[in-house]
Amino acid sequence: MVAEKNKKAEISEMPVEEKLRILYELQQIDSKIDQIKTLRGELPLEVQDLEDELAGLETRITNLKAEVEDLNDQVGKKKVDIKNSQALMVKYNEQQKNVRNNREYDSLSKEIEFQTLEIELSEKRIKEFAQQVKDVKLIIDEAQTKHTERKADLQNKKSELDSIIKETQKEEDVLIRKTDEYQELIESRLLSAYKRIRLNAQNGLAVVTVNRDACGGCFNKIPPQRQLDIKMRKKIIVCEYCGRILVDNAFSDEEEK
């Protein structure tokens, strides 16, 4: 605990020039990591999109199959209804043979007529359900064909991405470890500001040099007095236009040496 406090105190008391140097070097490392990610291009997003599409197709196919099962259940119920109606018709026909008057006979005739209509309606519904089953099965076949195609696309994209990752993973791992090491040398408030600027910058540049009297990030002109302050390295100065941290280009010259 004491060692940690001492370390924080040392970092806080570090000369501004050294803080700027560490920030600049951290930016160079992060930029190299960004380049590796750029090399992968849109592949990670394409892989994610294909995985999402496959998941959606699988859900759709499952729901469609459930719909077919439900329709087949409905067909089964209608067949049972037909058998029940046929049994009632047999019963009513037998009862007609023993009626005592025309009223009873007419009443049974109406029941038989009603069951006949029920059978016709059930048969009609069975045909409708059967057609719906055919239609849904066609949709399932189309979805499964699309699923097979997308799965092949996904395997190809994953293979391509894995190949690129394999080529760059070792270098990226080394850079990430360096990033962690440099971040430990920066006070939390300054590190948070650095990360925030990087997140908001399109090119990921939070620390830039002054080139040709202009900000290396947004290319707006920097006043001479401000340039002098930057060269003095006595305080952390940000671009008044884009908010990036400014350092003099001597840092890049030193790095090349």
N, C-alpha and C positions, 0 to 999 in steps of 0.2 A: 504493500500500500504506500509506504514511504518512498520506495523506489519509483513508483508510478507518478507520485506527486512531484518528485525531483525531475523526472523526465519531462513532465508537462511544463514545469518551470523553465527548464533548459530550452524547450521548444519556443516558449513564449518570449524568452529573452534573446532568442537568436537574432542576429543582425538582419535588417530588412533585405539587404543584398543577398544573403544566404537563403532567405525565404523565397525570394524571387527566383533564384537559381533552381531551387528544388521544385517550385511550381512549374517553371519552364521545362525542366527535365521530365516532370510528371506528364506534362502536356505532350511531349514528344513520344513518350511511351504509350499514352492513351491514343494518340493519333495513329501509331503503328497497329494497335489493336483494332481501331476503326477501319484501317486499310484491309486488314484480314477479313473483317466482317463484310466489307464492301466486295471483296473477292467472291464471297459466297453469294453476293447479289440478292436476288429475290427468292432464291431457293428455299430458305427456311419458311418464308411466308407461303410459297407455293405448296410446300409439304403440309403446312398447317391447314391451308384451304382444302387440299385434297382429303386430309384426314377428317375434317369437319363435314365435307360433302359425303364421304363414305359413311360416316356415322349417321348422317341424315337419311341416306338411302337405306341403310340397315333398319333404321326405325320405321321408315315408310313401308319397306317390304314386310316387316313384322306386323304392322298394323293392317296391311292389305291381306296378309294370310289369315289374320284374325277375322277380318271381314268375310273372307271365303268360308271359314269355319262357321261363322254365324249364319250365313246364307244357307249352307248345307244343313244346319240345324233347323232352320225355318222350313226347308224342303221336307226334312224328316217329320216335323210336326204336322205339316199339311197332309202328308201321306197317312199319318195316324188319323187325322181328321176324316180323311176319305174312307178309311176302313170303318171308323165309328159310324159315319153316315150310312155306309152300305149295310152295316149290321142293323141299324135302326130301320132301314127300308125293308129288310127281310122280316124284321119283327112286325112292322106295320102292315106288310102284305099278308102275313099270317093272321093278324088280328082282323083284317077286313073280311076274312072268310067266316068269322063268327060274330059279325055285327048284328045288332037287333033292329036297327032302323037306319034310314038314309042319313040322318044327322051325324051318327057315329061314323058312317062310311065316308061322308064328305070331310069330316074332321081328320080322319086317317089319310085321306087322299091329299089334303093340304100339307100334312106332315111329310108325306112321301115326296110331294112336289118341292117342299122346302129343303129336304135333304138332297134332292137332285140338284137344286141350285147351289147348295153348299159344296157339293162334289165338283160342280162345274167351276165355281169360284176358286176352290182349292187347286184344281188342275191348272187354272189360269195363273194363279200365284206361283205354282211350281215352275211353270214355263218362264215366268218373269224372273224368278230367283235363279233358274238355270242359266238364263241369258246374262244376268248380272255376274254370276260366277265366271262365265266365259270372258266377259269384259274385264273383270278384275284380274283374272289370270293373265290376260294379255298385258295389262299394266305391270303385273309382277314380273313377267318375262322381260319386258322393256327395262324395268328398274334393275333386274338382276344382270342383264347385259351391260347396262351402264355401270353397275357396280364392279363387274369384272374388268371393264375397260379402265375405270378410275383406279382400281386396285393395281393394275399393271403400270399405270402412269405414276402412281405413288411409289411403287417399288423402284422405278427408273429414277425418279427425282431423289429418293432417299439414297440410292446407290451413288448418284452424282454428288449429292451433298456429303455423304460419308467419305467419298474419295477426297473432296476438297478439305474437309475437316481433318482427315488423316494426314494430309500434306502440311497443314498449318497448325495442328493442335499443339505440337511440341513447342513451337515458337510462341504461340499464344499463351501457353501455360507459364513459360519463362517470363513473358511480359506482364502477365497478371500478378505473378509473385513480386516482380519489381514494383508494380503499381502499389501493391499492399505495403511494401517496404517504404516507399516514398510517402505514402499517405500517413504513415505513423510518425513522420518527421514534420508534419504540418499541423498547426493548431486547429482544433475542430471548427471554430468560427470561419477561418480562412478556407478550410477544406470544403465546408458547406457552400460557401460563396462560389468556389471554383466549380463544384459539381452542378450548382444551380445555373451558372453561366453556360457550362458545357451542354446542359440539357436544353437550354433555350436557343443555343446557336445551331444553325442548320448544318454547319460543317464540323461541329463538335469542338471548335477552338475557343478555349476560355482564356488562354494566355497567348498573346501575339506580339511580334516585334514591330518596331516602327521602321517602315521602309519608305524611302523617298519622301520623308516628312509626312507620311500618312499611316493611319492605323492599318495593320496587316490583316484585320478582320473585315472591317466595313469600308476601308480605303478613303475615309474622310481625313482631311488635312488636320495635322496636330500643330497648334501654335508653337512658335520657337521656344518661349519660356517653359511651356509644358514639356517639350522635348528635352530641355536642359534638366528639368526636375527628374525626368525618367532616367537620363544618363547618370544622374547623381546617385540613384538607387538608395535614396534615404527614406522613401515612403512608397507604399503601394498605390499606384495611380491607374485609374480605369478610364477607358475611352468615354467621353461625354456623349457620344452618339450611339454606340452599341453596347457599352457596359463591360467590354472585355478588359482583362488585366493587361497593361502595356509594359513591355520591357524593351531595352535598346537592343539593336541587332548585333551588338557585340557578343551577346549570349550565344547566338547561332554560330558566330565566327569561332568562339571558344570551343564549342561542341565539335566543330569540324576538325579542329586541331587535336 
